[in-house]
């Protein structure tokens, strides 16, 4: 064998193993086991929200001031059928004092009461002091039903709690009075049961019918409390 042939043989012996190694498939890396997915606990249920209690129609509770500044517990009138009225001295409906007084005199002995609350909420038609209001209701119109201190009957920071509670009632009872001499009828249990807008006169048959119906409900109703005595001087 010639020297040239020996060189070729030696070269092939060196190169072929390297080529064979490069042509061989690469060995796969060993697989690493994946950790199991984390278990996320379910979120706790949201706390149950108690349904909001509907506003109570029972309004004969709480203390108010009468027109002389004395405390009066409205619970005193529970057991009587009451007509709550926001009044004013300089209103086109002020003449309703006449009909209200006639109604009161006719039905008071049957357990009927009128609770009048002066209010200056509508065009400033009750601007006076308590003494000036008394000159109108007691002096001019000679009313004998309970008169209370001046209040605000419409929504706002000054709204009296009684009218705030009435306003919260569902329609058609609730909502602020739209004008002076709006009337709310309260049954013997102290619940507001009817609403009459100012145009309904105290002598209107629709009002009288409901009053008579409620006055006729006796026995199961609360026993009427004695009506508060009027002021000694008639004022």
PyMOL commands that set and color helices and strands:
alter all, ss='L'
color gray80, all
select helices_A, chain A and resi 3-23+74-77+96-110+130-140+161-167+205-215
alter helices_A, ss='H'
color red, helices_A
select strands_A, chain A and resi 63-65+71-73+81-87+112-119+146-151+183-186+192-196
alter strands_A, ss='S'
color yellow, strands_A
deselect
rebuild
show_as cartoon
